[in-house]
């Protein structure tokens, strides 16, 4: 059975959650949205990656963990050229040993102007 975690981030109008827990595992999703208004942050990949990771951090903290508890991240980008900028931001927030990560380039994401989406799994003590 899963438990929804209230992250304090503006909820989606879609039938989804941004964080759920089952036992010691937490599944999280984060995009480059303003946590209060829900509006997509405008700007390049580095601005969007910063916001998405900040939202991921907020969500994992609401679950009782930190970014260090994240064991897996899936990164979805709309442009292969954004990988370098995303990696710079990612490396400034995650420390070795890094979580397992897959980076996938997709045709588009659901929100207009969105360049990045993160899907992560954390294990809490």
N, C-alpha and C positions, 0 to 999 in steps of 0.2 A: 504494500500500500504506500502511496506517495503522500507527502505533506507539502502543501504550497508554502513557500517562504515569502513573506512580505518584505520586499527590498526597499520600498519607499520610492522606487522609480515609477514614473507615469506608466500606468498599465496600457497594454495594447487593446484595441477594440476587437481584435481577433480572439478566437477561443484558445489562448495559449497562456503559459506562465513563463516568467523569466528565471525562476529558480524553484526547484523542487528537491525534496530530500526523501531518501528511502534508506533507513538505517544510518550508517556512517557515510554514505555517498550522497553527493549533491550534484545535480545537473543544472547548468547555467547557460543562458544565452544573453548576449549583449550586442547592441548596435550603437552607432554613433548618434544617439539622440540626447537632447537636453533632458535630464532626469525629471525636471518639473513640468515643462511644457509638452514634452514628447516630440518636439520638432527635431528634424534631422539637422545635425550640425553641418554648416556649409564650410567649404574649404577643401584643401587637398587631403591626401591619404594620411599624412602625419597628424593633422588635426582630428580627422575622423578616428584614426587608430587610438590616439590619446583618449578621446571621449569614450570609445567602446571599451577600452581597458579600464578606464575609471569606473564605468558602469559595472564591468565585471567585478572589479574590486569591491564596489558597494554591495553587490549581490552576494559575494562570497562572505563578506563581513556580516551581512544580515543573517547568514546561516551559521555564524560562529567561527569562521575561518579567516584565512588571509590568502593572498595569491600564492603563497608557498604551499598551500594545501591542494592546489590544482595539479592534477597528474596528467591531464590530457586536454589539448586545445585543438579545435578544428577552426581554421581561418578560411572564410569565403571572401574572395576579392572579385571585383568586376573587371579588373585590368591587371594583367601580368606585370606590367611596368610598375605597379604599386607595391610589389613585393619588397623592394629594397627599402622604401620609406617605412613600410609596415615593420620590417625587421629591425630597423633602428629604434623605433618606438618600443616594440616588443622587448628587445634586449635591455631597454632601460627600466623595465618593470619586472621582468622575470629573471631570476638568478640561477646559475648552475647549481645542481643539475636541473636543466630545463625540463618542463613537462614534455611528454610525447606530443608531437604536433604534426598535423597534416594541413597543407595549404592548397586550396582548390580555387581555380579560376572558373567563375560562372558567367553566364551570359548577362544576367541582371539579378538584382535583389528586389524585394517587393516595394520598398519605399523609394520614392523619387529622389534621386541624388545620393542615395546610400551607396558607398563604395566598399564597405567592410561589414561582416557579421562574424561574431565569435560564438562558438559552442564549446563549452568546457565541462569537465568532470573534476570534482574535488573529493577528497577523502578526508573526513574530519576525525580527530582523535577521540 
